Amino acid sequence: MSGARPAPSRAAALLTLAGAIGAWWAVAMIHVAGRPLVATPAATLGALSRTAPTLARDLGATAARAGVGLAAGVAAGLVIGALAAVLARRAPVLEGMLDFARSVPPVLILPVCLLAFGYSELARLATVAFGCAWTISLAVMTAASVPWSARREMLDVAGATPRQALAWTQPWESLGVLVVGLRASASTAVIVAVVTEMLVGAEHGLGARVIAAQIGGDAEGLTLDVIAAGALGYLVNLGLRGLERWARRFET
C-alpha cells in the first residue's frame, strides 16, 4: 500500500546515531574564550567513569522529586479537571480561568512556594506539582467532552442506568487521553525539578550538579549532567509510551 509506513531499518538507526555523535563532536570543537562549549563524547565518558556513584545519587534525587511532585500534581489535576468538567457547563468562564492558570510558568510559582514553605523540600515539590496539575486537568476535561461512543449508546439502549453506563465506559475509554496528559506532565515534572534544584540550591540533584559544574568551569561534568537529564526524561516517556499503547486498546 502506498500509504503504509516503511519498516524500521537497523542500518538507518545506526547511521542516525553515528550522525548525532558526529554532530556532538563537531559542536565540541567550538571554543569560546578559549573554552569548549561542550565536552567531546570521549571526555564525557571519562567524566562518567569518574563520577558514576555521585551521578547515580543525584539522578535518583531528581527522579524522586519529579515522581513525588508528579503524583501530587496528578491527584490535584484529577480533582480540578473533574470539577471543571461539571461546572464549566454552567460557568464557561471557568475554562478561561484554567487556561490562565496553565499559562503561568511553574518557575514563577517557586517564589510563592518559598514564601509559604520556606527554603525546604516541600517548596520544590509544590512547584513541581503545580506544573503538572494543570496539564492533567486539561486531559480530564478533554476526556469528559468526548462524544459518547457506540458502546455507551448500546448500554443506554440495553437499559443501563446513566451511572452504570458511565462506570462501564468512560473511565476505560478515557485512558488514552489521560495517559497522554500523564506523559506531558512527567516531562514537565523532570524539567521543573531540575530548575528548582538549580535556583534554590538543593544539596543533591542534577540541578545542583549543573550549578557546581558551571561554577567550576567543568565542561565534561556539565555535558554529562545535561545528557543524564535528557536520559531520565527519555526513560520516563519510554515507559509511559508503553502504558499509552496498552490504554489505547480500550478505545476500540
C-alpha positions as a printed NumPy array, in Angstrom:
array([[  0.   ,   0.   ,   0.   ],
       [  1.294,   3.449,  -0.895],
       [  0.249,   4.93 ,   2.465],
       [  1.988,   2.274,   4.581],
       [  4.885,   3.337,   6.743],
       [  8.289,   1.901,   5.79 ],
       [  9.656,  -0.817,   8.042],
       [ 12.259,   0.339,  10.592],
       [ 15.826,  -0.183,   9.427],
       [ 18.631,  -1.055,  11.842],
       [ 21.179,   0.386,   9.406],
       [ 19.292,   3.682,   9.266],
       [ 19.137,   3.782,  13.061],
       [ 22.888,   3.176,  13.349],
       [ 23.633,   5.844,  10.745],
       [ 21.413,   8.323,  12.576],
       [ 23.158,   7.557,  15.864],
       [ 26.569,   7.925,  14.241],
       [ 25.499,  11.234,  12.712],
       [ 24.328,  12.514,  16.092],
       [ 27.652,  11.581,  17.712],
       [ 29.492,  13.243,  14.845],
       [ 27.451,  16.42 ,  15.277],
       [ 28.17 ,  16.306,  19.011],
       [ 31.901,  16.044,  18.333],
       [ 31.726,  18.938,  15.841],
       [ 29.997,  21.19 ,  18.379],
       [ 32.625,  20.217,  20.954],
       [ 35.265,  21.681,  18.641],
       [ 33.733,  25.152,  19.058],
       [ 35.619,  27.192,  21.64 ],
       [ 34.509,  30.473,  23.206],
       [ 37.077,  32.486,  25.179],
       [ 39.426,  29.512,  24.958],
       [ 36.947,  27.041,  26.426],
       [ 34.763,  24.433,  24.698],
       [ 31.003,  24.883,  24.801],
       [ 30.542,  21.157,  25.418],
       [ 32.889,  18.265,  26.047],
       [ 33.675,  15.642,  23.422],
       [ 31.995,  12.225,  23.636],
       [ 35.245,  10.647,  24.845],
       [ 35.741,  13.288,  27.551],
       [ 32.142,  12.864,  28.682],
       [ 32.629,   9.107,  29.012],
       [ 35.711,   9.808,  31.103],
       [ 33.678,  12.062,  33.397],
       [ 31.081,   9.305,  33.723],
       [ 33.696,   6.778,  34.818],
       [ 35.   ,   9.199,  37.465],
       [ 31.672,  10.383,  38.875],
       [ 29.298,   7.453,  38.323],
       [ 28.44 ,   6.931,  42.054],
       [ 27.613,  10.584,  42.738],
       [ 25.789,  10.903,  39.419],
       [ 23.581,   7.932,  40.33 ],
       [ 22.828,   9.509,  43.713],
       [ 21.898,  12.88 ,  42.214],
       [ 19.931,  11.289,  39.396],
       [ 17.94 ,   9.356,  41.981],
       [ 17.294,  12.546,  43.972],
       [ 15.929,  14.348,  40.917],
       [ 13.831,  11.343,  39.893],
       [ 12.364,  11.136,  43.406],
       [ 11.455,  14.847,  43.425],
       [  9.899,  14.595,  39.999],
       [  7.985,  11.439,  40.937],
       [  6.551,  12.767,  44.205],
       [  5.658,  16.107,  42.623],
       [  4.066,  14.327,  39.668],
       [  1.953,  12.124,  41.942],
       [  0.705,  15.156,  43.883],
       [  0.053,  17.073,  40.667],
       [ -1.877,  14.172,  39.138],
       [ -4.077,  13.871,  42.244],
       [ -4.807,  17.611,  42.229],
       [ -5.314,  17.668,  38.457],
       [ -7.868,  14.853,  38.547],
       [ -9.923,  16.705,  41.135],
       [ -9.628,  20.078,  39.379],
       [-10.422,  18.582,  35.975],
       [-13.438,  16.634,  37.214],
       [-14.902,  19.671,  38.972],
       [-14.194,  21.901,  35.98 ],
       [-15.835,  19.435,  33.578],
       [-19.041,  19.625,  35.628],
       [-19.05 ,  23.34 ,  36.454],
       [-17.8  ,  24.699,  33.106],
       [-21.145,  23.843,  31.503],
       [-22.869,  26.376,  33.763],
       [-19.979,  28.822,  34.033],
       [-17.909,  28.78 ,  30.799],
       [-15.633,  31.453,  32.243],
       [-14.098,  28.699,  34.371],
       [-12.403,  27.202,  31.309],
       [-10.74 ,  30.543,  30.604],
       [ -9.548,  30.725,  34.206],
       [ -7.941,  27.31 ,  33.841],
       [ -6.243,  28.421,  30.614],
       [ -4.894,  31.404,  32.546],
       [ -3.525,  29.14 ,  35.29 ],
       [ -1.9  ,  26.826,  32.738],
       [ -0.17 ,  29.818,  31.145],
       [  1.722,  30.671,  34.336],
       [  5.251,  29.171,  34.133],
       [  5.805,  26.866,  37.128],
       [  9.144,  28.525,  37.88 ],
       [  7.255,  31.748,  38.692],
       [  5.363,  29.867,  41.402],
       [  8.607,  28.853,  43.102],
       [  8.975,  32.186,  44.976],
       [  5.372,  31.83 ,  46.184],
       [  6.113,  28.323,  47.451],
       [  9.3  ,  29.551,  49.119],
       [  7.314,  32.218,  50.968],
       [  4.76 ,  29.622,  52.038],
       [  7.045,  26.729,  52.967],
       [ 10.496,  28.296,  53.308],
       [ 13.662,  27.035,  51.627],
       [ 12.658,  23.426,  52.014],
       [ 11.997,  20.305,  50.003],
       [  8.27 ,  20.957,  50.287],
       [  8.621,  24.169,  48.281],
       [ 10.305,  22.287,  45.423],
       [  7.7  ,  19.52 ,  45.442],
       [  4.83 ,  22.008,  45.481],
       [  6.31 ,  23.778,  42.469],
       [  6.595,  20.516,  40.549],
       [  3.02 ,  19.603,  41.484],
       [  1.764,  22.997,  40.259],
       [  3.384,  22.449,  36.877],
       [  1.755,  19.03 ,  36.469],
       [ -1.73 ,  19.666,  37.843],
       [ -2.98 ,  21.89 ,  35.037],
       [ -1.919,  19.518,  32.267],
       [ -3.767,  16.665,  33.944],
       [ -6.837,  18.836,  34.484],
       [ -6.876,  19.65 ,  30.759],
       [ -6.681,  15.935,  29.924],
       [ -9.61 ,  15.221,  32.237],
       [-11.712,  17.982,  30.69 ],
       [-10.833,  16.755,  27.198],
       [-11.844,  13.201,  28.1  ],
       [-15.127,  14.433,  29.571],
       [-16.011,  16.363,  26.389],
       [-15.509,  13.399,  24.005],
       [-18.813,  12.384,  22.335],
       [-20.442,   9.185,  23.538],
       [-19.129,   6.022,  21.961],
       [-21.17 ,   3.323,  20.267],
       [-20.605,   1.154,  23.341],
       [-22.197,   3.788,  25.551],
       [-25.201,   4.112,  23.223],
       [-25.661,   0.347,  23.221],
       [-25.697,   0.317,  27.024],
       [-28.345,   3.026,  27.051],
       [-30.474,   1.013,  24.639],
       [-29.998,  -2.079,  26.808],
       [-31.48 ,  -0.218,  29.772],
       [-28.342,   0.556,  31.796],
       [-28.661,   3.443,  34.217],
       [-26.569,   6.579,  33.478],
       [-24.278,   5.731,  36.393],
       [-23.772,   2.169,  35.174],
       [-23.112,   3.291,  31.6  ],
       [-20.6  ,   5.86 ,  32.833],
       [-18.796,   3.339,  35.055],
       [-18.595,   0.732,  32.272],
       [-17.347,   3.07 ,  29.538],
       [-15.938,   6.462,  30.453],
       [-13.015,   5.51 ,  32.741],
       [-11.696,   2.968,  30.24 ],
       [-12.351,   4.889,  27.044],
       [-10.654,   7.969,  28.523],
       [ -7.449,   6.166,  29.48 ],
       [ -5.666,   7.07 ,  26.221],
       [ -6.256,  10.808,  26.676],
       [ -5.322,  10.658,  30.354],
       [ -2.063,   8.812,  29.661],
       [ -1.111,  11.43 ,  27.047],
       [ -1.638,  14.065,  29.731],
       [  0.433,  11.974,  32.123],
       [  3.307,  11.81 ,  29.606],
       [  3.295,  15.575,  29.193],
       [  3.138,  16.053,  32.956],
       [  6.023,  13.631,  33.539],
       [  8.265,  15.624,  31.2  ],
       [  7.227,  18.816,  32.977],
       [  7.976,  17.232,  36.351],
       [ 11.565,  16.391,  35.367],
       [ 12.174,  19.866,  33.92 ],
       [ 10.707,  21.736,  36.898],
       [ 12.502,  19.503,  39.408],
       [ 15.882,  20.283,  37.813],
       [ 15.122,  24.019,  37.653],
       [ 14.11 ,  24.178,  41.319],
       [ 17.329,  22.392,  42.26 ],
       [ 19.311,  24.998,  40.331],
       [ 17.52 ,  28.033,  41.746],
       [ 17.026,  27.03 ,  45.368],
       [ 20.337,  25.279,  45.878],
       [ 19.416,  21.694,  46.653],
       [ 22.062,  19.567,  48.327],
       [ 21.578,  16.734,  45.84 ],
       [ 20.118,  16.537,  42.343],
       [ 21.031,  17.136,  38.714],
       [ 20.323,  20.847,  39.069],
       [ 22.822,  21.094,  41.927],
       [ 25.42 ,  19.275,  39.817],
       [ 24.87 ,  21.633,  36.879],
       [ 25.449,  24.711,  39.048],
       [ 28.573,  23.188,  40.6  ],
       [ 29.961,  22.276,  37.154],
       [ 29.201,  25.763,  35.803],
       [ 30.939,  27.487,  38.723],
       [ 33.952,  25.181,  38.422],
       [ 34.194,  25.514,  34.637],
       [ 33.81 ,  21.736,  34.326],
       [ 32.652,  21.284,  30.718],
       [ 32.888,  17.482,  30.96 ],
       [ 30.719,  17.314,  34.07 ],
       [ 28.239,  19.848,  32.69 ],
       [ 27.85 ,  17.911,  29.438],
       [ 27.372,  14.679,  31.364],
       [ 24.693,  16.261,  33.562],
       [ 22.771,  17.569,  30.554],
       [ 22.83 ,  14.126,  28.936],
       [ 21.751,  12.495,  32.212],
       [ 18.752,  14.824,  32.468],
       [ 17.758,  14.006,  28.899],
       [ 18.174,  10.284,  29.545],
       [ 15.953,  10.492,  32.625],
       [ 13.167,  12.197,  30.675],
       [ 13.55 ,   9.747,  27.802],
       [ 13.269,   6.677,  30.036],
       [ 10.194,   8.075,  31.782],
       [  8.491,   8.764,  28.449],
       [  9.519,   5.36 ,  27.105],
       [  7.739,   3.637,  29.968],
       [  4.648,   5.821,  29.646],
       [  4.564,   5.237,  25.887],
       [  4.071,   1.542,  26.585],
       [  1.312,   2.412,  29.045],
       [ -0.327,   4.571,  26.364],
       [ -0.326,   1.701,  23.848],
       [ -1.99 ,  -0.506,  26.454],
       [ -4.609,   2.157,  27.255],
       [ -5.48 ,   2.71 ,  23.586],
       [ -6.848,  -0.838,  23.401],
       [ -9.878,   0.241,  25.428],
       [-10.896,   2.835,  22.854],
       [-11.881,   0.221,  20.27 ]])
